[in-house]
Structures are given as C-alpha cells and as structure tokens.
Amino acid sequence: MGSETDQRCDLIRVQEIMMSLMLHTNAKQLIKAQNYKDAMEVLSMEEEAFSLRSIGY
C-alpha cells in the first residue's frame, strides 16, 4: 500500500484521465453533428490541459 501522498496522486491521475475521456467523447459527438469548430475547441482544451498536467509530474 502506498503512502497517502501516493494515493492522492493516483486519484488525481484517474480524475484527469476521466476528464480527458469526457472531453474526447464530447468532441466525437460534436464531429458527428458536423460542428467542427466547437470540436476543435474541445480538443484544444484537452490538449492544453494534458500538456499542463505533464509539466506537473
């Protein structure tokens, strides 16, 4: 069993993955609706959030 800090980091990572999956699903729905501009905005937000998370680890 990891330390409390390790467990919190793991929980944060799981939450980040869930957020990324939610944004990805949202973008897919927008693409299916041929709303490409909004889909690109969602994917850009996802990419920016991912790059910011990468810096933190």
LUMMISE-612461 format. One line per field, with one value per atom (N, C-alpha, C): residue number from 1; atom name; x, y, z. Coordinates in steps of 0.05 Angstrom, whole numbers. Layout:
n = NUM, ...
atom = CA, ...
px = X, ...
py = Y, ...
pz = Z, ...
//
This chain:
n = 1, 1, 1, 2, 2, 2, 3, 3, 3, 4, 4, 4, 5, 5, 5, 6, 6, 6, 7, 7, 7, 8, 8, 8, 9, 9, 9, 10, 10, 10, 11, 11, 11, 12, 12, 12, 13, 13, 13, 14, 14, 14, 15, 15, 15, 16, 16, 16, 17, 17, 17, 18, 18, 18, 19, 19, 19, 20, 20, 20, 21, 21, 21, 22, 22, 22, 23, 23, 23, 24, 24, 24, 25, 25, 25, 26, 26, 26, 27, 27, 27, 28, 28, 28, 29, 29, 29, 30, 30, 30, 31, 31, 31, 32, 32, 32, 33, 33, 33, 34, 34, 34, 35, 35, 35, 36, 36, 36, 37, 37, 37, 38, 38, 38, 39, 39, 39, 40, 40, 40, 41, 41, 41, 42, 42, 42, 43, 43, 43, 44, 44, 44, 45, 45, 45, 46, 46, 46, 47, 47, 47, 48, 48, 48, 49, 49, 49, 50, 50, 50, 51, 51, 51, 52, 52, 52, 53, 53, 53, 54, 54, 54, 55, 55, 55, 56, 56, 56, 57, 57, 57
atom = N, CA, C, N, CA, C, N, CA, C, N, CA, C, N, CA, C, N, CA, C, N, CA, C, N, CA, C, N, CA, C, N, CA, C, N, CA, C, N, CA, C, N, CA, C, N, CA, C, N, CA, C, N, CA, C, N, CA, C, N, CA, C, N, CA, C, N, CA, C, N, CA, C, N, CA, C, N, CA, C, N, CA, C, N, CA, C, N, CA, C, N, CA, C, N, CA, C, N, CA, C, N, CA, C, N, CA, C, N, CA, C, N, CA, C, N, CA, C, N, CA, C, N, CA, C, N, CA, C, N, CA, C, N, CA, C, N, CA, C, N, CA, C, N, CA, C, N, CA, C, N, CA, C, N, CA, C, N, CA, C, N, CA, C, N, CA, C, N, CA, C, N, CA, C, N, CA, C, N, CA, C, N, CA, C, N, CA, C, N, CA, C, N, CA, C, N, CA, C
px = 17, 0, 18, 12, 29, 22, 38, 33, 8, -1, -25, -20, 4, 10, 9, 20, 18, -11, -27, -55, -69, -63, -76, -67, -41, -31, -45, -49, -62, -91, -105, -132, -134, -115, -115, -111, -93, -88, -112, -127, -151, -172, -174, -193, -185, -160, -150, -157, -153, -159, -189, -205, -234, -243, -230, -236, -228, -205, -196, -216, -225, -244, -270, -279, -304, -301, -279, -274, -272, -259, -256, -284, -300, -327, -344, -341, -355, -347, -321, -311, -321, -322, -332, -362, -377, -405, -408, -391, -392, -384, -365, -356, -379, -392, -415, -437, -440, -460, -449, -426, -412, -407, -403, -397, -366, -352, -323, -308, -318, -305, -306, -329, -331, -315, -315, -299, -270, -260, -232, -226, -245, -241, -239, -256, -256, -230, -221, -196, -172, -173, -152, -151, -174, -175, -163, -170, -160, -129, -119, -90, -76, -87, -75, -74, -96, -98, -78, -75, -56, -27, -21, 7, 12, -7, -3, 1, -14, -11, 16, 26, 52, 74, 72, 92, 93, 69, 67, 78, 84, 93, 121
py = -23, 0, 25, 43, 67, 87, 108, 129, 144, 160, 176, 195, 206, 224, 209, 184, 168, 162, 156, 150, 175, 198, 223, 228, 224, 228, 209, 184, 164, 173, 183, 192, 215, 234, 257, 248, 229, 218, 205, 190, 177, 198, 219, 241, 255, 259, 272, 254, 228, 210, 211, 211, 212, 238, 260, 286, 285, 274, 272, 256, 233, 216, 231, 246, 261, 282, 296, 316, 303, 280, 266, 257, 246, 238, 262, 284, 308, 317, 316, 324, 305, 279, 259, 265, 272, 279, 304, 323, 348, 343, 325, 318, 304, 285, 271, 291, 312, 333, 353, 348, 366, 394, 395, 420, 420, 424, 420, 442, 466, 488, 483, 476, 470, 445, 425, 401, 408, 425, 433, 448, 465, 479, 460, 439, 420, 404, 396, 381, 398, 423, 442, 444, 446, 448, 422, 399, 374, 373, 382, 381, 400, 424, 443, 433, 421, 410, 388, 371, 349, 359, 379, 390, 403, 416, 428, 406, 384, 362, 350, 348, 335, 351, 377, 394, 388, 383, 379, 353, 334, 307, 302
pz = 0, 0, 0, -18, -20, 2, 3, 23, 16, 35, 30, 6, 4, -18, -45, -46, -70, -78, -58, -63, -74, -64, -73, -102, -108, -135, -155, -146, -163, -168, -148, -151, -170, -168, -186, -214, -218, -246, -257, -241, -250, -258, -241, -247, -273, -278, -302, -327, -324, -346, -352, -331, -335, -349, -341, -354, -383, -389, -417, -434, -422, -437, -441, -422, -425, -447, -447, -468, -496, -497, -522, -533, -515, -522, -532, -518, -526, -554, -560, -586, -608, -602, -621, -628, -608, -612, -629, -624, -640, -669, -673, -700, -715, -701, -714, -721, -706, -712, -732, -743, -762, -750, -725, -711, -706, -728, -727, -711, -713, -698, -668, -657, -629, -621, -639, -634, -631, -649, -647, -621, -612, -587, -564, -564, -542, -543, -566, -568, -561, -567, -559, -529, -516, -487, -475, -486, -476, -479, -502, -507, -487, -484, -465, -437, -428, -401, -398, -419, -417, -415, -431, -430, -403, -391, -365, -343, -346, -327, -330, -354, -359, -345, -344, -331, -301, -290, -261, -251, -269, -260, -268
//
